[in-house]
Structures are given as structure tokens and as C-alpha cells.
């Protein structure tokens, strides 16, 4: 479960797709044709982040299977198709990830069902926890303000908002969100869809 499809933000003709029990697929013609790309085999990629303005050299993958083992953050650098594990979470999967162009060293990842939310500030090398809520799923960062971060709980009507980039776990709870909070699109600080 997740969204294992990502377009390179700096080369939108290049896209990556995560396949269960297989390597990542890559297309260099906007999805017209695909070929196996990574030398790493993943269990079940939930989300992929191609870090903006890193010259496509940093790619992060959130991997895991619902209720089976522990999810892992994977990292590739230098445009390499080989990924290394950078962190194993308490939950079984990492369904959502987000990274912003305006602060590209930072990324967030959510965990199902336990494990909360992690943030990296070093392009995916370390993933300290910034919130311990259960069932975290969708996450997003405002396009105009990397301090505006939002994430939601899948099986509940609660979301969480930080206006300081999630520093020190400073998220305020926002209630009355409908549905399962599968994903967030913070177009800008004033408009979160």
C-alpha cells in the first residue's frame, strides 16, 4: 500500500516505479517504456523520493509490507542503482514520504501501524523520530515554505501540522479531517489539499 511511483523533479521525463519483490523500474520517456533499473530487490516499495536539486543522485525508498516484519528506509547516491538500508522502523511499512525543493536535505516518512513519523536532515542518512502517533500515513511539505509540514492518521480524522519544519516534534493536532488521510498536497502554506 502506498504510492511507489515518482517522477524526477529535475528531469520529469525520468520516472521510477516500485514493484513488489523486485527491483525498481525506470522510464526515461515519461512512462512510455520501462526497464529494470535498480540492483536492489525490495519487499514492497510504498513510496519513492527523488531528492530535488541533487542532480538525481539521491533517491530514497520507503519499503515494507502491512503487518509483516519491519519497514525500511533505503538510500541510493551518485545515481547508483544500488541501495543501502539507512534505517529500520518499528512499524511494518513506510506508506508516505515527502521532500521539499526549498530544503532538499530534509525528508519525512510515516509508519504504519506503529513507529510514528521520522525526519531526515541529511539526505536520508539518519531518520530520528519527530512524532510517535500510531497509524501515520499521508505526509506533505508546502511548496513555498519547507517549515509547513502536515501528516495524517490513516484510520482516524486527525492530522498534524508543524510550522517549524517538524523541529523538536512540534506538531499541533488538527481534528475534523474527513476520511483516512491517505495523502496531502500542500500547494503552499495557505492551501493544503
trRosetta pair geometry for C-beta under 8 A, 3 or more apart (Angstrom, degrees):
i j d omega theta_ij theta_ji phi_ij phi_ji
1 46 6.5 9 86 -126 52 101
1 66 6.1 47 10 -48 117 120
1 93 6.9 91 56 123 90 163
1 95 5.9 -21 108 -116 92 114
1 112 7.8 -10 76 33 124 163
2 45 7.2 -118 79 131 139 55
2 46 2.9 138 -41 -168 163 72
2 47 5.0 -115 177 -46 125 75
2 62 7.1 -163 -143 89 157 110
2 93 7.2 -143 -46 162 122 125
2 94 7.7 38 -99 97 146 54
2 95 4.5 -156 -92 -147 94 64
2 96 7.1 -162 -135 -63 94 48
3 46 7.5 35 30 163 45 58
3 47 5.7 34 61 -104 75 83
3 96 7.8 41 23 -106 104 66
3 183 7.0 46 -28 -89 143 134
4 17 6.3 83 122 -165 89 52
4 18 3.2 -86 179 44 134 111
4 19 7.8 -170 116 -43 143 30
4 45 4.1 104 -126 108 134 102
4 46 6.2 -149 -64 168 96 6
4 47 6.3 -119 -88 -86 57 22
4 48 5.8 76 -154 -17 61 102
5 15 6.8 2 -172 179 83 112
5 16 7.3 172 -149 88 40 54
5 17 5.1 2 -105 -107 78 80
5 18 7.6 -124 -59 17 47 76
5 48 7.2 179 49 35 2 119
6 15 6.8 167 88 -156 42 67
6 16 5.1 -7 59 56 91 96
6 47 7.7 83 -57 -179 118 63
6 48 3.9 -126 -3 91 133 105
6 49 6.5 -157 -128 -94 157 22
6 50 5.5 159 137 -8 126 95
7 12 5.1 23 166 -143 126 67
7 14 7.2 122 -161 83 62 51
7 15 4.9 -35 -100 -100 64 87
7 50 7.6 -96 110 29 30 134
8 11 4.3 1 97 59 132 81
8 12 6.5 -143 71 -81 71 28
8 13 7.9 -27 48 55 109 47
8 14 4.2 13 8 79 131 103
8 15 7.1 -126 -6 -78 76 37
8 16 7.6 87 -52 -14 81 97
8 50 4.6 -80 -114 121 63 164
8 56 5.4 -6 -145 -102 133 110
9 12 7.3 14 -139 -75 22 79
9 50 6.3 -179 3 89 81 103
9 52 4.2 -39 76 -97 142 97
9 53 8.0 -44 92 -21 117 61
9 101 6.7 -143 142 -78 153 110
10 50 7.9 -125 19 131 87 118
10 52 6.2 138 -42 -146 95 65
10 53 6.5 140 -72 -68 129 40
10 55 7.1 -82 90 -109 163 29
10 56 6.3 -129 60 -48 119 86
11 14 4.4 28 109 17 112 114
11 56 6.2 -19 16 -60 123 133
12 30 7.2 26 133 -99 78 94
13 28 6.1 37 128 177 98 51
13 29 6.2 -12 -179 -117 103 23
13 30 5.0 -63 -137 -50 63 80
14 26 6.8 -9 -166 -171 87 100
14 27 7.0 170 -146 89 41 56
14 28 5.2 -4 -99 -115 80 62
14 56 7.0 11 89 -117 153 145
15 26 7.1 160 82 -154 49 53
15 27 4.7 -1 54 54 96 101
15 30 6.8 78 -16 -138 121 30
15 31 5.5 2 39 -64 152 82
16 24 5.3 -8 -167 178 104 125
16 25 7.1 146 -159 77 51 53
16 26 5.5 -19 -101 -100 69 75
16 37 7.2 -93 -122 51 90 150
16 48 5.2 -129 96 149 121 161
16 50 6.8 141 8 -53 128 114
16 59 7.0 101 -38 -149 170 138
17 24 6.8 145 70 -165 41 73
17 25 4.4 -18 62 60 98 105
17 26 7.8 -173 21 -75 74 30
17 27 7.5 41 -7 -8 110 102
17 34 6.7 -30 32 -134 130 138
18 24 5.7 -39 -95 -109 61 80
18 25 7.8 -157 -70 20 16 79
18 42 6.1 -40 -157 67 107 151
18 44 7.6 92 142 176 117 37
18 45 2.6 -89 -173 67 154 139
18 46 7.6 -45 83 2 156 18
18 48 5.9 172 -34 -46 114 117
18 61 6.7 133 -91 -144 133 117
18 63 7.8 -155 -160 -100 145 86
19 22 4.0 -22 95 63 113 124
19 23 7.2 20 48 66 108 37
19 24 7.4 158 13 -115 82 29
19 25 6.0 69 -25 -20 115 106
19 42 7.8 129 67 58 53 104
19 45 7.5 35 26 24 26 112
20 42 7.9 -96 -133 97 29 88
20 43 7.4 -19 -152 148 69 43
20 44 4.7 3 -116 -107 86 81
20 45 7.8 -138 -79 21 46 69
21 41 6.9 5 -178 177 44 108
21 42 7.7 -109 -79 86 15 54
21 43 6.7 6 -78 -149 59 36
21 44 7.3 0 -33 -68 63 70
22 36 7.6 -104 169 -119 107 108
22 41 6.1 -66 -151 -140 15 86
22 42 7.2 -18 68 46 40 76
23 36 5.1 71 73 -162 125 98
23 37 6.5 -166 139 59 115 51
23 38 4.2 -168 -169 69 100 82
23 39 6.7 1 -118 -88 135 7
23 40 6.3 122 -122 72 85 45
23 41 5.7 -63 -64 -92 67 57
23 42 7.3 110 -117 4 28 84
23 81 7.7 24 -171 176 128 110
24 36 7.8 118 82 -158 42 56
24 37 5.2 -46 94 62 87 104
24 38 4.1 67 30 -4 95 119
24 40 7.7 27 -4 66 94 88
24 42 7.2 56 -53 -3 76 126
24 45 7.0 59 -90 -40 88 161
24 48 7.3 102 -124 -104 130 143
24 61 7.3 -129 -68 -89 127 141
24 81 7.7 -151 53 -151 107 86
25 34 4.5 20 169 179 123 118
25 35 6.7 156 -155 77 78 22
25 36 6.1 -56 -104 -97 66 40
25 37 6.2 111 -155 2 19 98
26 34 7.0 149 72 -151 26 71
26 35 6.3 -31 61 63 76 73
26 36 8.0 35 18 152 81 13
26 37 3.6 61 -4 -54 116 147
27 30 6.7 -74 128 64 122 11
27 31 4.9 101 102 -87 168 33
27 32 6.8 145 -166 39 124 53
27 33 6.1 152 -132 80 94 46
27 34 4.8 -52 -70 -92 95 68
27 35 7.8 129 -87 14 51 67
29 32 4.3 -51 109 36 114 112
29 33 5.8 39 45 30 125 87
31 34 7.3 -1 -147 -61 50 97
37 81 5.4 -148 151 -122 72 119
38 42 7.9 41 86 -23 146 101
38 76 7.4 -118 -120 -71 112 150
38 81 4.5 -174 -122 -175 44 85
38 82 7.3 142 -163 -79 81 25
38 83 6.3 2 -160 -14 132 107
39 81 4.9 98 -8 114 83 104
39 82 5.0 -19 54 -85 116 75
40 74 6.8 163 133 -167 159 146
40 76 7.8 -145 6 -73 136 113
40 81 7.4 -169 5 149 81 68
40 82 6.0 112 -40 -147 100 45
40 83 4.1 -70 3 37 163 98
42 45 4.8 42 122 -50 158 89
42 61 6.5 -99 -99 148 144 146
42 63 4.8 -131 -160 -122 110 133
42 74 7.1 -107 -101 -8 108 157
42 83 8.0 14 -70 57 99 150
43 63 5.6 113 41 167 90 109
43 64 6.5 30 77 -113 128 20
43 65 5.5 -96 143 -30 122 105
43 68 8.0 -161 171 102 141 116
43 69 7.5 -132 -121 63 170 140
44 63 6.5 132 66 -164 46 73
44 64 6.4 -53 66 89 94 24
44 65 4.7 96 21 -80 134 81
44 93 7.3 -42 85 -116 110 118
45 48 6.3 20 173 -56 130 95
45 61 5.4 -63 -128 -167 109 113
45 62 7.2 101 -160 74 65 51
45 63 5.3 -44 -98 -100 53 80
46 62 4.8 -57 63 103 102 98
46 63 6.6 171 5 -106 84 22
46 64 6.1 -17 -23 45 125 82
46 71 7.5 -24 3 -136 136 126
46 93 5.3 114 -55 176 146 108
46 94 5.4 173 54 80 135 61
46 95 4.8 -103 176 -111 138 39
46 96 7.5 -68 136 -37 115 32
46 97 8.0 123 98 -13 93 101
47 61 7.5 166 88 -154 50 48
47 62 4.5 18 51 41 90 116
47 94 6.6 -101 33 118 103 89
47 95 6.7 81 -25 162 113 29
47 96 5.8 88 -44 -132 157 22
47 97 4.2 171 112 16 135 101
47 109 7.6 -180 65 -126 131 91
48 59 6.8 -12 -170 -174 96 99
48 60 7.2 154 -160 84 47 55
48 61 5.4 -12 -106 -105 74 74
48 62 7.7 -138 -66 23 35 73
48 97 7.5 -177 50 56 6 136
49 59 7.1 164 86 -158 53 52
49 60 4.4 -3 57 57 102 103
49 61 7.9 -160 24 -70 68 34
49 97 4.9 -109 -38 125 118 127
49 98 7.4 149 -98 -135 130 8
49 99 4.7 104 -170 -2 135 125
49 107 5.8 137 108 -136 170 141
50 54 7.9 -154 166 50 66 111
50 56 6.1 -17 -170 -128 117 70
50 58 7.7 131 -163 89 48 59
50 59 5.4 -20 -105 -107 65 85
51 54 4.1 37 95 -1 109 140
51 57 7.9 -47 59 66 111 60
51 58 4.0 -1 24 84 134 110
51 59 7.1 -136 0 -80 82 33
51 60 6.9 76 -48 -8 95 102
51 99 5.7 -89 -115 153 67 160
51 104 5.3 103 180 179 96 106
51 107 7.3 -91 -99 -57 96 127
51 123 6.2 -1 -95 -137 167 90
51 124 7.8 -122 -58 -17 131 116
52 99 6.8 175 6 118 89 109
52 100 7.6 -58 32 146 130 25
52 101 4.0 -54 98 -102 155 80
52 104 5.2 -128 67 -107 79 125
53 101 6.1 97 -7 -152 114 82
53 104 5.4 -152 58 -31 102 163
54 57 5.0 -119 142 49 92 81
54 58 4.3 -49 146 23 161 102
54 104 6.3 -166 -46 149 97 138
54 123 7.1 122 -111 -129 144 125
55 79 7.7 -60 120 -54 88 108
56 59 7.5 11 -176 -55 64 99
56 79 5.9 52 109 -98 93 92
57 77 5.8 27 154 -168 89 58
57 78 5.2 17 -159 -86 105 17
57 79 5.1 -55 -111 -37 65 72
58 75 7.1 -24 -158 -163 84 92
58 76 7.2 157 -148 83 37 59
58 77 5.6 -1 -96 -108 70 70
58 123 5.0 -81 -141 -170 158 115
58 124 6.6 165 -176 18 115 125
59 75 7.4 152 81 -154 52 45
59 76 4.5 -2 54 54 97 107
59 83 7.6 -81 89 -95 101 106
60 73 6.5 -21 -166 -168 101 96
60 74 7.0 148 -160 79 49 56
60 75 5.7 -11 -105 -101 71 72
60 76 8.0 -155 -69 24 33 71
60 97 6.5 -160 108 -180 118 155
60 99 7.4 126 32 -44 133 137
60 107 6.0 149 36 106 167 172
60 120 7.9 -168 -110 30 152 151
60 124 4.7 -164 -96 -93 117 143
61 73 7.3 148 77 -160 51 47
61 74 4.2 -11 58 58 102 108
61 75 7.8 -154 23 -63 74 32
61 76 7.9 46 -9 -7 104 100
61 83 6.4 -18 23 -138 126 157
62 71 6.6 9 -178 176 82 122
62 72 7.9 170 -152 88 44 41
62 73 6.1 -23 -100 -103 64 67
62 74 7.9 -161 -70 21 20 79
62 93 7.5 81 149 172 98 68
62 94 3.0 -118 -171 103 113 121
62 95 7.2 -92 121 -5 137 9
62 96 7.5 -11 59 64 166 16
62 97 4.9 178 -20 -43 129 122
62 109 5.3 165 -94 -141 130 124
63 71 6.2 163 86 -158 50 74
63 72 5.1 -16 62 61 104 84
63 73 7.8 166 20 -91 82 19
63 74 5.9 40 -8 -11 124 115
63 93 7.6 -97 135 -139 29 71
63 94 6.6 23 30 34 29 109
64 68 7.8 162 179 71 73 78
64 69 7.2 -149 -143 88 83 92
64 70 7.0 -72 -118 145 116 30
64 71 3.0 -45 -62 -101 143 86
64 72 6.7 149 -64 14 88 59
64 89 7.6 -52 -68 51 148 114
64 91 7.2 56 173 114 167 83
64 92 5.3 147 172 144 120 53
64 93 3.1 -174 96 -107 118 58
64 94 5.6 114 7 4 123 68
64 112 7.8 170 103 56 136 91
65 68 4.0 -21 94 58 113 118
65 69 6.7 57 47 42 98 99
65 92 6.2 -66 81 162 50 106
65 93 6.2 171 21 -73 9 110
66 92 5.8 89 -147 104 23 132
66 93 5.8 -35 -71 -12 52 136
66 112 6.7 -33 -113 111 79 129
67 92 5.4 -126 -52 -9 15 175
67 113 7.7 24 -74 -11 75 116
68 92 5.8 98 44 -160 42 126
69 92 6.2 105 72 -137 48 83
70 88 5.1 58 121 178 131 102
70 89 6.0 -178 -179 70 96 56
70 90 6.8 -63 -131 -142 111 13
70 91 7.1 108 -143 81 67 30
70 92 6.4 -95 -109 -109 28 43
71 88 7.3 154 88 -157 44 58
71 89 4.7 -9 70 47 95 114
71 91 5.6 -2 12 91 119 80
71 92 5.8 86 -36 139 89 22
71 93 4.5 129 -81 -123 124 17
71 94 4.4 152 165 -26 142 83
71 111 6.3 -168 44 -129 141 89
71 112 7.8 92 -36 48 142 70
71 115 7.4 -128 42 31 116 175
72 85 5.1 -53 -173 -133 130 105
72 87 7.0 165 -154 87 62 46
72 88 5.1 -28 -100 -103 83 68
72 89 7.1 -162 -82 8 31 81
72 94 7.5 -104 61 -8 24 127
73 85 7.2 105 77 -161 54 61
73 86 4.9 -55 101 63 103 97
73 87 4.5 21 37 50 115 90
73 88 7.9 -137 20 -68 71 29
73 89 7.4 86 -22 -34 88 101
73 94 6.6 89 -74 -58 72 170
73 109 6.3 -154 -88 -8 115 170
73 118 7.6 -98 -44 81 141 146
73 120 7.8 156 178 -48 162 132
73 124 6.4 -159 158 -157 124 96
73 127 5.5 136 9 -49 157 153
74 83 4.1 34 169 164 117 131
74 84 6.8 157 -154 77 73 26
74 85 5.9 -48 -100 -97 70 48
74 86 6.8 141 -128 5 17 87
75 83 6.3 141 64 -155 26 82
75 84 5.9 -32 62 62 82 77
75 85 7.9 87 17 -159 82 8
75 86 4.5 49 -6 -35 123 129
75 123 7.6 102 -149 135 129 79
75 124 4.2 158 -101 126 125 132
75 125 7.2 27 -68 -79 178 43
76 79 7.8 0 141 179 109 6
76 80 5.2 -147 -170 74 98 82
76 81 7.0 -13 -143 -136 146 11
76 82 6.5 145 -122 80 100 41
76 83 4.6 -64 -61 -92 93 73
76 84 7.7 135 -84 12 50 68
77 80 6.3 19 71 21 45 110
77 123 7.8 71 -97 138 109 130
85 88 6.7 13 177 -55 127 86
86 120 8.0 21 129 -99 143 141
86 124 5.4 130 37 156 173 84
86 125 6.0 -138 -151 -145 126 24
86 126 7.4 -125 167 -73 107 23
86 127 6.6 109 118 -20 103 111
87 118 7.0 -174 112 176 155 169
87 126 7.1 90 -64 -155 126 36
87 127 4.0 -111 15 31 169 126
89 94 6.3 127 7 -70 148 100
89 109 7.8 -129 -65 115 143 124
89 111 4.9 -154 161 -107 147 132
89 115 4.4 56 169 -155 109 148
89 118 7.0 -127 -100 -21 113 133
89 127 7.7 -69 -76 116 92 140
90 111 6.8 68 60 164 75 157
90 114 5.1 -66 116 111 111 102
90 115 3.9 177 57 -87 88 89
91 94 7.5 128 82 -70 115 57
91 111 3.4 148 22 170 141 106
91 112 5.3 138 174 74 136 29
91 113 5.8 170 -136 35 106 34
91 114 4.8 -180 -82 66 82 52
91 115 3.5 -101 -15 6 97 129
92 112 6.4 -51 57 96 81 79
92 113 6.9 19 19 1 99 75
93 111 7.2 150 82 -152 43 57
93 112 5.0 -8 62 54 93 103
94 97 6.7 39 149 -56 109 100
94 109 4.9 -12 -162 179 118 119
94 110 6.7 135 -159 72 62 48
94 111 6.0 -33 -100 -95 64 63
94 112 7.9 -168 -81 15 18 79
95 110 5.9 -42 58 84 81 105
95 111 7.9 130 13 -128 80 15
95 112 5.4 47 -16 -16 119 121
95 137 5.1 -26 85 -143 137 71
95 138 7.8 -53 114 -62 109 43
95 154 7.6 43 62 -68 161 132
96 108 8.0 -6 119 111 92 92
96 109 6.9 162 91 -150 56 50
96 110 4.3 23 54 27 100 118
96 136 7.5 -111 43 140 117 84
96 137 5.6 94 -15 160 126 44
96 138 5.1 156 -95 -123 157 25
96 139 4.3 141 130 15 124 93
96 151 7.1 155 95 -135 142 101
96 183 6.9 172 -113 -108 122 68
97 107 6.2 11 -175 172 98 113
97 108 6.7 170 -150 87 51 53
97 109 4.7 -10 -100 -99 84 80
97 110 7.6 -142 -66 13 46 73
97 139 6.8 -3 -120 65 9 124
98 107 6.5 174 86 -156 43 70
98 108 5.1 -1 52 51 91 98
98 139 4.7 -134 -5 116 119 95
98 140 5.1 171 -108 -116 152 30
98 141 4.9 157 144 -8 124 93
98 149 7.5 158 86 -139 138 92
99 104 6.3 51 167 -143 109 61
99 106 6.9 161 -136 95 72 55
99 107 4.1 -29 -85 -101 95 95
99 108 7.8 -179 -70 18 52 63
99 141 7.1 -39 165 23 7 140
100 103 5.4 34 78 45 109 77
100 104 6.8 -124 88 -80 51 52
100 106 6.9 -3 36 76 94 100
100 141 4.1 -101 -54 112 114 138
100 142 7.5 17 -110 70 138 45
100 143 7.1 -177 -139 -117 100 36
100 146 4.3 -177 82 -106 152 98
101 104 6.0 0 -143 -69 30 101
101 143 7.6 25 28 -152 107 71
102 143 7.9 116 -11 177 117 40
102 144 7.6 67 -31 -162 153 20
102 145 7.5 -53 72 -114 157 12
102 146 4.6 -152 84 -33 104 114
103 106 4.8 6 126 25 107 117
103 146 3.7 147 12 150 119 171
103 165 7.0 -38 85 -122 168 132
104 123 7.7 25 131 -94 80 87
105 120 7.6 -119 154 124 65 86
105 121 5.7 36 125 177 104 49
105 122 6.0 -2 -179 -103 107 22
105 123 5.3 -62 -139 -47 67 74
106 119 6.4 -9 -160 -176 93 100
106 120 6.6 168 -142 87 42 60
106 121 5.3 -3 -93 -111 81 60
106 141 7.9 130 107 -103 110 158
106 146 6.6 116 60 176 135 127
106 165 6.6 -44 -167 -168 168 116
107 119 7.2 170 84 -152 39 56
107 120 5.1 5 50 49 85 103
107 123 7.9 66 -3 -133 113 29
107 124 6.4 5 38 -69 134 82
108 117 6.2 -3 -172 -178 104 106
108 118 7.0 162 -153 86 55 49
108 119 5.2 -22 -99 -100 75 76
108 120 8.0 -160 -74 19 31 69
108 130 7.6 -66 -125 37 102 137
108 139 5.0 -133 105 164 120 146
108 141 7.1 145 11 -53 119 108
108 149 6.3 119 -37 -157 155 131
108 151 7.0 -129 144 -63 141 127
108 166 6.6 139 -93 -32 124 165
109 117 7.0 166 84 -155 44 61
109 118 5.1 -6 57 57 94 94
109 119 8.0 179 20 -80 68 34
109 120 8.0 39 -3 -11 104 98
109 127 6.8 -21 36 -148 124 128
109 139 7.3 -161 -122 33 17 159
110 116 7.8 -100 -146 146 60 33
110 117 5.3 -25 -104 -103 64 83
110 136 3.7 -138 -158 127 104 103
110 137 5.6 -178 121 -96 151 6
110 138 7.2 17 3 38 160 12
110 139 5.1 175 -33 -33 113 122
110 151 5.7 162 -81 -158 122 132
111 114 6.6 -29 123 103 119 33
111 115 3.1 -64 118 83 162 119
111 116 5.9 26 39 51 116 30
111 117 7.0 -153 9 -75 86 36
111 118 7.4 66 -33 -9 111 95
111 136 5.7 50 46 55 56 107
112 115 7.8 -21 29 40 15 113
112 135 6.2 33 -124 -131 75 45
112 136 7.1 -134 -68 62 59 56
112 137 6.5 41 -70 -88 108 80
112 154 6.7 18 -105 -3 114 146
113 134 5.8 17 158 -173 74 97
113 135 5.5 -4 -152 -79 72 66
114 134 5.5 -32 -100 -118 59 90
115 118 7.8 -40 156 -32 98 101
115 129 7.7 -140 176 -108 61 116
115 132 8.0 -124 147 -141 16 62
115 136 7.7 -104 82 34 78 114
116 129 5.5 62 80 -154 133 111
116 130 7.6 -169 141 62 120 50
116 131 4.8 -167 -174 101 114 60
116 132 4.0 -75 -69 -118 141 30
116 133 5.6 102 -120 39 80 51
116 134 7.5 -49 -73 -72 60 34
116 136 5.9 64 -163 -10 31 139
117 129 7.0 107 77 -156 47 68
117 130 5.4 -53 99 63 97 89
117 131 4.3 23 38 50 109 100
117 133 7.2 18 -12 41 99 92
117 136 5.1 -148 -62 -168 89 169
117 139 7.0 137 -132 -95 119 136
117 151 5.7 147 -97 52 145 171
117 166 7.6 -112 122 -144 127 136
118 127 4.0 33 162 172 142 96
118 128 6.4 155 -149 84 87 25
118 129 5.5 -58 -95 -95 73 47
118 130 6.6 123 -136 6 23 85
119 127 7.3 153 64 -152 21 59
119 128 6.7 -27 59 69 74 75
119 130 4.6 37 -4 -26 114 135
119 165 7.9 112 -158 153 152 81
119 166 5.1 160 -67 106 152 141
120 123 6.8 -92 137 57 127 11
120 124 5.0 50 157 -85 173 33
120 125 6.8 136 -156 40 119 53
120 126 6.0 148 -128 77 84 52
120 127 5.2 -40 -69 -92 91 66
121 126 7.7 -21 39 69 73 99
122 125 4.3 -46 105 34 116 112
122 126 5.8 47 41 26 123 90
124 127 7.4 4 -149 -64 51 97
129 132 6.4 41 169 -74 134 78
129 169 7.7 20 127 -86 75 115
130 166 4.6 28 173 170 158 111
130 167 8.0 -69 -135 -100 121 8
130 168 7.9 70 -143 85 87 11
130 169 4.8 180 -175 -91 60 67
130 171 7.5 98 138 -26 100 115
131 136 7.2 119 94 -81 114 145
131 151 7.6 179 52 60 149 137
131 160 6.5 118 -135 121 166 168
131 166 7.7 -91 -25 -150 104 104
131 169 5.5 144 -74 -144 63 92
131 171 5.5 -9 -83 18 136 140
133 136 5.6 105 86 -61 97 99
133 153 6.1 -95 149 -84 128 109
133 158 7.9 -135 -161 106 148 129
133 160 6.9 -178 -4 -34 154 144
134 153 7.4 52 89 -136 57 112
135 153 4.9 59 97 -163 103 86
135 154 4.8 -118 172 38 99 91
135 155 5.2 -85 -162 29 154 89
135 156 6.7 109 91 5 142 107
136 139 7.5 33 167 -59 105 108
136 151 5.7 13 -159 152 106 129
136 152 7.5 138 -149 87 60 32
136 153 6.3 -54 -93 -100 44 58
136 154 7.5 73 139 -16 7 87
137 151 7.6 156 61 -178 43 90
137 152 6.0 -37 58 86 88 81
137 153 6.8 85 9 -165 94 19
137 154 3.8 92 -33 -64 140 95
137 180 7.1 -5 55 149 163 88
137 181 5.8 130 63 104 114 89
137 182 6.1 -59 135 -125 133 35
137 183 7.9 -82 131 -62 96 45
138 151 6.4 172 95 -151 55 60
138 152 4.8 11 56 40 98 105
138 154 7.7 127 -7 -83 79 72
138 181 5.0 -137 29 155 118 74
138 182 5.3 78 -56 118 120 23
138 183 4.2 -169 -124 -100 121 21
138 184 4.8 127 144 -14 116 81
139 149 7.4 -4 -170 -176 92 92
139 150 7.1 172 -149 93 49 51
139 151 4.1 -9 -101 -102 82 98
139 152 7.8 -157 -70 17 50 65
139 184 6.4 -48 178 35 7 115
140 149 7.4 175 91 -151 43 54
140 150 5.5 -7 59 60 86 92
140 151 7.6 161 17 -80 56 56
140 183 7.4 78 -49 174 114 68
140 184 3.7 -129 5 96 123 99
140 185 5.9 -160 -122 -95 160 19
140 186 4.5 159 123 1 118 94
140 192 7.2 153 80 -144 132 97
141 146 5.7 12 176 -134 124 62
141 148 6.9 123 -163 85 56 65
141 149 5.3 -19 -103 -103 76 76
141 150 8.0 176 -83 22 32 67
141 186 6.3 -113 119 53 15 130
142 145 4.5 5 89 56 131 80
142 146 7.1 -142 63 -76 79 24
142 147 7.9 -23 42 60 118 52
142 148 3.7 24 -1 76 130 121
142 149 7.7 -107 -1 -66 80 37
142 186 4.0 -81 -85 136 61 126
142 187 7.6 -3 -143 80 72 27
142 188 5.6 54 -167 -166 105 28
142 189 4.7 45 -156 -72 164 58
142 192 7.5 -73 -86 -83 91 91
143 186 6.8 -178 -11 106 70 78
143 187 6.1 -35 13 180 121 35
143 188 5.8 -59 53 -84 91 60
144 188 4.3 19 13 -137 123 93
144 189 5.9 -88 74 -13 104 89
145 148 4.5 60 95 3 110 109
145 188 7.2 76 7 -170 95 66
145 189 4.4 25 26 -63 137 116
146 149 7.8 21 176 -58 51 92
146 165 6.0 28 129 -101 81 106
147 162 7.4 -114 169 124 63 84
147 163 5.6 36 137 174 103 47
147 164 5.4 -20 -161 -120 106 22
147 165 4.6 -65 -120 -42 56 81
148 161 7.5 -20 -160 -166 73 93
148 162 7.5 169 -142 87 29 59
148 163 5.9 4 -95 -117 67 62
148 186 6.1 -173 120 175 112 152
148 189 4.5 177 -42 -114 162 83
149 161 7.3 154 83 -155 52 46
149 162 4.6 -2 56 55 98 103
149 165 6.2 85 -18 -138 123 32
149 166 5.0 -28 55 -42 155 102
149 171 7.7 -76 90 -100 101 102
150 159 6.0 9 -174 171 100 119
150 160 6.9 162 -152 83 55 50
150 161 5.1 -11 -102 -102 84 73
150 162 7.7 -166 -72 23 43 66
150 174 7.9 -26 -139 25 106 139
150 184 5.1 -139 96 168 112 165
150 186 5.8 137 19 -58 119 124
150 192 5.6 63 1 -146 165 146
151 159 6.8 176 94 -158 34 76
151 160 5.4 -10 61 56 79 98
151 171 7.6 -39 38 -136 98 150
151 184 7.1 -131 -106 5 34 141
152 158 6.9 158 -152 97 72 50
152 159 4.2 -38 -97 -104 86 84
152 160 7.3 176 -87 15 38 71
152 177 6.2 -109 -127 103 126 160
152 181 2.7 -124 131 178 142 140
152 182 7.9 -25 76 2 130 19
152 184 6.5 141 -10 -48 111 115
153 156 4.2 -8 105 54 126 110
153 157 8.0 -26 67 27 105 11
153 158 4.8 26 22 67 124 92
153 159 7.3 -142 9 -82 74 40
153 181 5.9 72 58 52 39 146
154 180 5.0 9 -171 178 62 94
154 181 6.1 -127 -97 67 33 90
154 182 7.0 60 -124 -88 83 55
155 180 6.4 -6 -84 -133 41 92
156 181 7.7 -21 70 11 62 127
157 175 6.5 57 114 -168 92 68
157 176 6.1 12 147 -118 120 14
157 177 5.1 176 -174 63 68 62
157 178 6.4 -3 -128 -99 108 23
157 179 7.6 102 -106 44 80 33
157 181 7.8 150 -128 -33 34 112
158 173 5.8 -28 -164 -162 111 103
158 174 7.2 138 -164 73 59 51
158 175 5.7 -28 -106 -106 75 63
158 177 6.6 148 -94 30 5 110
158 181 7.7 -58 71 -30 42 155
159 173 7.5 138 80 -160 40 54
159 174 4.6 -26 73 66 91 103
159 175 8.0 -175 29 -80 68 19
159 177 4.7 74 -18 -28 110 154
159 181 5.9 176 -82 -120 93 139
159 184 7.6 109 -140 -82 132 134
160 171 3.9 33 169 162 115 129
160 172 6.8 160 -154 74 68 31
160 173 5.7 -36 -99 -100 77 52
160 174 6.7 177 -91 14 21 84
161 171 6.3 140 63 -158 26 77
161 172 5.5 -27 63 58 85 84
161 174 5.4 52 -10 -26 112 124
162 165 6.5 -80 123 54 122 11
162 166 4.6 128 68 -74 168 53
162 167 7.6 154 178 23 134 58
162 170 5.6 108 -132 93 103 73
162 171 4.6 -62 -60 -93 94 69
162 172 7.5 144 -84 8 48 69
164 167 4.9 -70 126 32 106 107
164 168 7.9 -5 98 36 131 94
164 170 5.6 18 48 72 119 132
166 169 7.1 7 -178 -98 71 27
166 170 7.1 171 -151 50 25 68
166 171 6.7 6 -118 -60 72 98
167 170 6.2 -1 75 20 65 111
174 177 6.6 68 112 -41 95 111
177 181 5.8 53 122 -76 136 108
179 182 7.2 -58 141 -8 119 91
181 184 7.4 -2 -165 -54 82 95
184 192 6.1 -14 -169 -175 107 101
184 193 7.2 146 -162 82 55 47
185 192 7.3 155 81 -162 46 52
185 193 4.5 -16 64 65 99 98
186 189 7.3 29 176 -91 114 30
186 191 7.2 137 -160 91 52 56
186 192 4.5 -19 -103 -108 76 84
186 193 7.7 -177 -79 25 29 62
187 191 4.5 -20 53 91 112 113
187 192 7.5 -160 17 -90 71 31
187 193 6.6 49 -22 0 102 106
188 191 5.4 48 48 35 79 92
